[in-house]
């Protein structure tokens, strides 16, 4: 699973570079980028939960992963449906941008809070300091999400950069998770 996380992390970093260097195109493709990101996150979380169900301690982590993975999967499917509707129904296109911005903001908030809670939990259970990185990234995601809620026009102007930063954070987090010690 660690290798799988690292590979997805590398793809997320490449996607983040595309978003950061071509923000206008990223905004036009925001629905697809968010849908793919959420679908990948949801599927990976559910697959991880299946692997964790054998160990009792990690079984609890597996339940958390399954729950967050299901939310990510549902949001990803919703983003894909809205993206398809925007392609074929002109009336939906105006609402598409608002919906996708809000979906992305709520994903930032949800995943940021989840990372913070997980980091605090890991700080008590782990001897390594890897939880600090996760805590900082979670706080950063929550702050970006809150700022975007307060100013959606700012988010429209910088959606590519925001998605790029989110992808970069997720990619670095996935790659760093491949180097965390396994307690088997």
C-alpha positions in Angstrom: 0.0 0.0 0.0 2.9 2.3 0.7 4.2 2.0 -2.9 0.6 2.7 -4.2 0.5 5.9 -2.0 3.9 7.0 -3.3 2.9 6.5 -6.9 -0.4 8.5 -6.5 1.6 11.1 -4.6 4.0 11.5 -7.6 1.0 11.9 -10.0 -0.6 14.4 -7.6 2.6 16.5 -7.6 2.8 16.5 -11.4 -0.9 17.5 -11.5 -0.1 20.3 -9.1 2.6 21.7 -11.3 0.2 21.8 -14.2 -2.4 23.6 -12.1 0.1 26.1 -10.7 1.8 27.0 -14.0 -1.5 27.1 -16.1 -4.1 28.3 -13.6 -6.6 29.5 -16.2 -6.8 26.1 -17.9 -7.0 24.6 -14.4 -10.1 26.6 -13.6 -11.8 25.6 -16.8 -10.9 21.9 -16.0 -11.6 22.3 -12.2 -14.5 19.9 -12.2 -12.5 17.1 -13.8 -9.4 17.8 -11.6 -11.4 17.8 -8.4 -13.5 14.8 -9.5 -10.4 12.7 -10.3 -8.6 13.8 -7.1 -11.6 13.0 -4.9 -12.2 9.7 -6.7 -8.6 8.6 -6.3 -8.6 9.7 -2.6 -11.8 7.8 -1.9 -10.7 4.6 -3.7 -7.3 4.6 -2.0 -8.9 5.2 1.4 -11.3 2.3 0.9 -8.6 0.0 -0.3 -6.4 0.9 2.6 -9.3 0.2 5.0 -9.6 -3.3 3.5 -5.9 -3.9 4.2 -6.2 -2.6 7.8 -9.2 -4.7 8.8 -6.9 -7.7 9.9 -5.1 -5.9 12.8 -7.2 -4.8 15.8 -5.4 -1.6 16.4 -5.2 -0.7 12.7 -8.8 -2.0 12.3 -10.0 1.3 14.0 -7.9 3.2 11.5 -9.4 1.2 8.7 -12.9 2.2 9.8 -11.8 5.9 9.7 -10.3 5.4 6.3 -13.4 3.7 5.0 -15.6 6.6 6.3 -13.5 9.4 4.8 -13.0 7.3 1.6 -16.7 7.0 1.2 -17.2 10.7 1.6 -14.4 11.4 -0.9 -15.9 8.9 -3.4 -19.3 10.4 -3.1 -18.0 13.9 -3.6 -15.9 12.8 -6.5 -18.9 11.2 -8.2 -20.9 14.3 -7.5 -18.2 16.5 -9.1 -18.0 14.2 -12.1 -21.8 14.3 -12.6 -21.9 18.1 -12.3 -18.9 18.4 -14.8 -20.8 16.2 -17.3 -24.0 18.2 -16.9 -22.0 21.5 -17.5 -20.7 20.1 -20.8 -24.2 19.3 -22.2 -26.6 21.7 -20.5 -25.7 25.4 -20.9 -27.9 26.5 -18.0 -25.9 24.3 -15.6 -22.6 25.9 -16.6 -23.1 29.0 -14.5 -24.0 27.0 -11.5 -21.2 24.6 -12.2 -18.5 27.0 -11.2 -20.1 27.9 -7.9 -20.8 24.2 -7.1 -17.3 23.0 -7.9 -15.8 25.9 -5.9 -17.9 25.0 -2.8 -17.3 21.3 -3.2 -13.6 21.9 -3.3 -13.7 24.3 -0.3 -15.6 21.8 1.8 -13.2 19.0 0.8 -10.3 21.3 1.9 -12.0 21.8 5.2 -12.9 18.2 5.8 -9.6 16.8 4.8 -7.7 19.5 6.8 -9.7 18.8 10.0 -9.2 15.0 9.4 -5.5 15.6 9.1 -5.3 17.6 12.2 -7.3 15.1 14.3 -5.2 12.2 12.8 -1.9 14.1 13.6 -3.0 14.7 17.2 -3.9 11.1 17.6 -0.6 10.0 16.1 1.3 12.3 18.4 0.2 10.2 21.3 0.8 6.9 19.7 4.0 7.5 17.7 7.6 8.1 18.7 8.5 9.8 15.4 7.8 13.4 14.7 6.1 12.8 11.3 2.8 13.9 12.8 4.0 17.5 13.0 4.2 17.7 9.2 0.6 16.3 8.9 -0.6 18.8 11.5 0.9 21.7 9.7 -0.5 20.6 6.4 -3.9 20.1 7.9 -3.9 23.6 9.5 -2.8 25.0 6.1 -5.7 23.3 4.3 -8.2 24.5 6.9 -6.9 28.1 6.6 -7.1 28.1 2.8 -10.6 26.6 3.0 -11.8 29.3 5.4 -10.3 32.1 3.4 -11.9 30.7 0.2 -15.3 30.6 1.9 -15.0 34.2 2.9 -14.1 35.4 -0.6 -15.3 33.2 -3.5 -14.2 35.7 -6.1 -10.6 35.3 -4.9 -11.0 31.6 -5.2 -12.3 32.0 -8.8 -9.2 34.1 -9.7 -6.8 31.6 -8.1 -8.5 28.3 -8.4 -5.7 26.7 -10.4 -3.1 27.7 -7.8 -5.4 26.6 -4.9 -6.0 23.2 -6.6 -2.3 23.0 -7.3 -1.4 23.6 -3.7 -4.0 21.1 -2.5 -2.6 18.5 -4.9 0.9 19.3 -3.8 0.0 18.9 -0.2 -1.8 15.6 -0.9 1.1 14.4 -3.0 3.8 15.2 -0.5 1.6 13.7 2.3 1.1 10.5 0.3 4.8 10.2 -0.5 5.8 10.9 3.1 3.4 8.2 4.3 5.4 5.7 2.3 8.3 6.3 4.6 6.5 6.0 7.9 7.3 3.0 10.0 4.9 0.1 9.7 4.0 -1.6 13.0 3.2 -5.2 11.9 
